[in-house]
Amino acid sequence: MNYTKSITLRFQFLPVLFILLIIGLAGCNKNSDDPEPITTSSIGKYAGKMVTTGGLTNQGSAIVQTMAITVEMTSGSKENEVRWKIIGPFGDYNDPLTATIDGTKFTTQSQKLTYGPGDEVVFEGTGTLIGQQLTVTLREDDGQGQYTHEITATRK
């Protein structure tokens, strides 16, 4: 009689073990079809142009300048963050700026870059990154003048 009772108890625990096994295996599922984060897919170089308007504050002078540029984008320190800089015909236009990407929205919060004693420049801007196309309005204030840079570039 003990033998029959122990077989019956084993069969009662089988459904519980089966359910625990299914739950454990469900947690191990890794889908390789998951899309890569937008920041990873945005890393690289973009070729385009930058149209600059603005001028020196105390002289009232205004400029309009168009130049061919390359935007170089690298990973940031956070998941939705990138570092980007503009490379113009005369070399690097700026040190890397930090931007966040949220969906297609590309935002560079106000950042002060120091290039030497008394040489500080504040940058901030907004734009979009849709597919391979980057469009940004970047504002610059170097303490002597204010400039607006309209940037359009396509990933190389």
C-alpha angles and dihedrals in degrees: 000000000000090000093056093046092052091051090051092051091050091055091049092057095047095081090050091050091047092053092048090050092051092049091049093050093047090060091055095059112121115184111212090195091073109124117246116251114273091241091058093049091048096057113112143058127314124197121209145098140291122211111199126197129175139071151208112317099218096044100043089225118151131203135194114193133168122197138171111248144178119218113209115202124191134172120284128216094262132055096254096036134099135180115224139179137181120237114197134179091283098047132266112006094195142001112261115292124207118239134176125221119210111175102308095336115110114195131181109190118213109292130178117214120193118210098174142322107330091356105114127151126191119209130185134156152152135216146126138277108201115172106308095342122098119191119176137168104207120188120205130192117182095176091256100057144003124231137184119209119198106201125191119173140159124216112259 
